Amino acid sequence: MKRQLTSHGSEEAARIVAVDAGLLRRLDGGDRAHQHQHRGGHGRGSHRVFSYLPEHFLLLQRVLSTRVDFFKQDSVLVSTFEPFSTALVVGIGATLGRTIYNYLHESCDPKWIALNATGLKVDLDRKLFGQHIASRIILKAVSGFMSNDNPKKPLVLSLHGWTGTGKNFVSQLIADNVYKEGMDSSFVHIFTSELHFPHASQLETYKSQLQQWIKGNVTNCAQSMFIFDEMDKMHPGLIDSIKPYLDYYDKLDGVSYRKAIFIFLSNAGGESITQTALDFWKAGRDREEIELRDLETLLSLAVFNNKKSGLWHTSLIDKNLVDFFVPFLPLEYRHVVQCAMAEMIARGHQPDRSVADQVARDVVYFPKTERVFSVKGCKTIESKLDYYI
């Protein structure tokens, strides 16, 4: 006896696909709520907590069990299938497989890549200390770029300042609030000069490799982020190899780079920033009075003319392809205390001001006589705190 997939079965199959979508939307919504719940209180240098709640797995189990129950029904499944019936069942299975795979595995779409502007503002306000200029620029630059569906060029940020002032940390905050997986996203790429480009003799090879790496990753996901650390240690001329990708081109060899983000991190220009901050301090002026216009031109010239910098005489500056030069001011005693308090909270301890003061007093400051700014910012706070708690 030849039985076949009934019209009732076809309707049921369509209903099940709709149920899949509804359940997985609930699953996604639950995850995002849980993800947001864990955003606060991680302190400097930590990654976002990302996990699935038990009820999420129960929902996923319902999706799978519903499929099994459906295909067990005698009124639907038969001992032999017509070609159309086979195609329908296989199609349902493939659709379900893709749906579950796309949920569990990161993909280049708005479910995985979307700016949380409120989260970024809160993180900058609560976790980044002593950087009123950087906080304001980063929030406006990233929010404006991500809200533009058709940017004319990639977003290019150049972050400058002494070690331990928050440059790497801000890069992490941006990634955490743009990518669902944060710094662990497969679309966030970090290049460190001494690790990836160690030998000056291999400069031409590095140029070709860098071009291919960026082209390949942007081809895979237009909204990729590239972070270049230690730009002050990069061989001059290397970064110019990616200049076309940062320019105002619609497409290059069929690839559009306009939705990518490039972030350069460098200690170069730190002297100029520190001198400006020190001048304000000596004049009895508050550091919050320092504005971008007091530093931006000075900073770009200092970086452009620094022969030891990877941005020395670069066409990226000469052609105005860097959207913002972001200065990070040297940190004072009070900021070091804030860093220590935040680190205690991140470790799950009750913040203790007396302990934070002990840590801050143990830090080296400059100039030697005035002891105004921390030599290493907040970079050594984590290790020093181990000694006191």
N, C-alpha and C positions, 0 to 999 in steps of 0.2 A: 504494500500500500504506500502510495507516494503522498507524503504530507508536505506542507510548505508554510513559510512564514506568512501569517495572516495579516490583513490590513490592521487588525487590532494590534498586532505585534509591531507594525511600523509606527503606529501612533504611540505605542508604549516606548519604543526606542527613542522617538523624538522627545517624549516627556522626560525620559531618563537623562538625556543630554542636557535638557534644561535644568533638571535637578542638580546635575553635576556642577553647572555654572553657578547656581545659587549657593550650594554648599561650599564651593571653593571660594566664592566671594566672602562668605561668612568666615571661612578659615583665614583668608587674607586680612579681613578686617580685625579679627581677633589678634592676629600676629602683630599688626601695626599698633594696636592699642597696647599690647604687652610691650612691644619695642619702645613706645613712647614712655611707658611707665618706668622703664629702666634707664632713661636718658640722664637723669640728674645724679649729681653726687659722685661722679667717677674721678674727679680730680684731674690734674695735669698729666698728660702723656698716656692715659688709659684708653682702651678701646671700648666701643659701645657693646653692651650686653645684647646678644641676639639669640633667642631661644624659642622653642615651641611649647605651649602649655599642653597638659594632658588632654584637655577637651579638644584641642586642635586635631590630635591624632584620632580621637573618637569620631570627629566629623569626617576625617579622611577614611576611617574604617567604614562609616556609613555609606560613603560613595562607593567603595569597593564591594561591600556586601549587597548593596542594591543592584549592582551589575550582575553579581552571581545569581541572586534570586530571580532576576529577570530572565536570564538565559536558561534557568532550570524549568521554567514554565512550559508544560506540554503544549499549551495553546500557542506558544511562540516558537520554541525550538522543535525541530523535527529530525527524523533520522537521516534524511538526505536534504540538501539545500539546492534550490535553484540558483543559477549564477547571480541573479540579482540579490537574492537573499544573502548569499555568501559575501558579496561586495558590501552590503549594508552592515552586516555584523562586523566584518573586518574594519569598515570605516568607523563604526562606533568605537571599536577597540583602539584604533589609531588616534581618534580624536581624544578619547579619554587618556591614552598614554601621553600624548603631547600636553594635555592640560595639566596632568599631575607632574610631568617632567618640568614644565615651565614654571610651575609653582615652587617646586623644590630646588630647582637649579636657576642660578642668576642668569637673567637675559637682559638685553639692551632695550628695555621698554620702560614706560612710566611707572610700572609697578615696582621696579627696582631702582630707577633713577628719577628722582623728583626732589626739588629743593624744599626743605622744611625751613622757611624763612624765620618763623617764630623760634624754632629750636636753635637756629644759628645765632639769633640775637641774644637769646637767653644764655647760650654757652659763652659767647663773647663777653657778656656783661658779668657773668658769675665766675668764669674760670680763667679769663685772661686778665692779668693784673698789670697796671701801670702803662697800658698801651691805648690811650684814648684815640690817638690818630689812626693807628692800625685797625682798631675795632670799627670805627666809623667807615673807613675806606672799604674794608673787606665786606662788610654787610651791604653797603650800597653797590659795590662792584659786582658781587656774586648775585645778589637779588636782581639787579637790573639785567645782567646777562642771562640768567636762567629764565626770566620772564619774557624774554624776547624770542619768539618762535623763528625768527629769521635774522640772526646776527650777521653783520657784514664781515666779521673776522673772529678768530678765536679770542677768548679772554686770556690776556697775558699779564701776570702779576709778578713783580720783582720785589722780594722781601729782604730788607737789609737791617743789620744791627749786630751788636756783639753776641757772643754765644750765651745761651740760657735766657734770652729775652722773650722767647715764645714763637719764633718763626716756624719751626717744625710743628709745634703744637697747633698753631693756627691752620696749617695745612691739614692736619688731622681733623680739626673741627669742621673745615669745609667739606672734606670727604665724608665725615659722619653725617652731615646734614644734606648731602646731595645723593649719596649712594646708600642704599638700604644695608649693604654689607660694610659700609665705612671703608677704612683702610684695607680691609680684607677683600674688597671688591676686585674682581678680575679685570675691571675697567680702570683701576687706579694703578699707575705705574711709577716707580721711584727709581731714579738714576743717581748714583753717588759717584762723584768724580774719581776718587781714589780707588774705588772698587771696580767700576765699569770701564774707566778710561785711564788706566795707570801709566801707560808708556807713551811718551811724546813721539817716539819713533813710529808709532802705529796710528798717527793722527788721521791719515787718509782712510785707513781701514775703519776707524771709529766713525768717521763722517758717513761712510756708506752704510755701516751697520745701524747707526742712529736713524738715518732716513728710512731705512727698511723697517725698523722696529716701530717707528711712529706711523708710517703708512699702513703697515699691517694691522696695527691695533685700532687705528681710526676706521679702517675698512671694516673691521669686525664690529666696532661700536663708535658711532660719530661723537657720542658724548663721553669720550674718554678723558681722563685727567693724567697729566704728566708732571711729576715733581722732580726738579733737578736740584739736588742738595750739593753743598760745597762748591757753588759756582766760583768762589774765589780760588779754588784749587784746580779748576778745569783748564785745559790747555787752550790758550787764546786761538780763536778761529774755528773751534769745533762747533760751537753753538750756532755759528752763521750757516752751517749746513742745513739747518731746519728753517731758515728765514722764509723761504717760499710758503711753508705751511702756516706761518703766522701772519701772512700778508692778506690783502683784500682780494682774494681770488674766490670765485664761485666754486670752481673745482680744479683740481690738478690731476691729470691722468684719470679722470672719472671719479676722483675721491674728493669729498668736501670736508674741510677741516674746521669749518666755521663754528661748530658747536663744541669743539674741544676746549679744554682749559689747560693752560701751561703756567706753572708756578716755579719761579727761580728763587732759591734760598742762598744767601751770601752774607759773609761777615764784612765784605768790602763796603766801604762807606761808613763803617762803624765809628771811625775817628771823627768824621764830620758831624754825625748825629750826636755823639757824646760831647763834643765841644760846644755845640749849640745848647744842649741841655745844661751843661756846666755854666755857660754864660748866663742863662736864665737864672740859675740858682745863685750865682754870685751877685746878680742884679736884684736879688730878693723877689724875683717873680716866680709864680707858681708854674710847675711843669705843664699843667693843664692849659696854660696860656699858649703853649707852643702849637703852631698850626702847620698844616702841610706845606703852605707856601713858604714857611721859614726854612724848609728842608728839601723840598722836591728838586728844585733846580741844582742846588748845591750837591745833593746826593747823586743825581744822574751824571753830573760832570765828574764827580769824584770816582764813580764806578767806571765811566767811559775812559778816563785817563789813567786808570790803575793798571799798570803793565802786568801785575801778578793776578789780575782778575780774568775770569773766563768771558767777561763782558767788555774787555779792553778793545776799544775802537770797533765794537761790533755794529753791524748794519742794523741790528734790532733796535738799537738806541738811535743811530743815525737816521733811520727811516721812520722813527716814532711808532714802532710796533709794540712797545711796552706800554700797556694801558695805564698802569699805576706803579710808581716807585713807592713802596710802603716802608716808612721808617719805623724801627722798633727802638724805643728809648731805653737807655740803661736803667736798671732797676735800683731803687733805694731800699733802705732797711725795712720800711713798712711793707713793701711789696714782697720781700723775702719772707716776712712773717706770714703774709697771706698765702704764699706758696706752701709753707710748712703746715699751716692750718688745713689747707685744701688736701694736702697729701695724707694727713691724719684721717680726714673724713673718707678719702678714697680707700683707705685701709680698713675702714669700719671702726675706727677709734673715736672716742669723744674728743673733739678738738680742745687742746689745752694751750692757752695763750702763753703760760710760763715756759712750756717746752718749746713752743714756736720761737719765743724770744731767745732761748738758749741756742737754738739752731742758727738763728739770724746773727747772733753775736759771734758765732764761730766762723762766719763767712768773711772772706777778705774783701776789703773795700778800697776804692781809690777816689781822688788823689790821696796819697798817704797821710797828709796832714788833715785834710777835711773829712776823709772817709765818707764820701757821699754815695757813691755807686758801687754795687756789687760787681766784682771782677768777672765772675762766672754766672751772673744773674741767678736763676733758680736751678741751674743745671745739676748742682751737687746736693740739692736738698734731700732727695730721696735716700741717698746713701748716708748722709749725715743724720737723718732722722732715725736710722737703724740704731745709732749709738745711744739715743736718748729715750727710746721707748722699747 
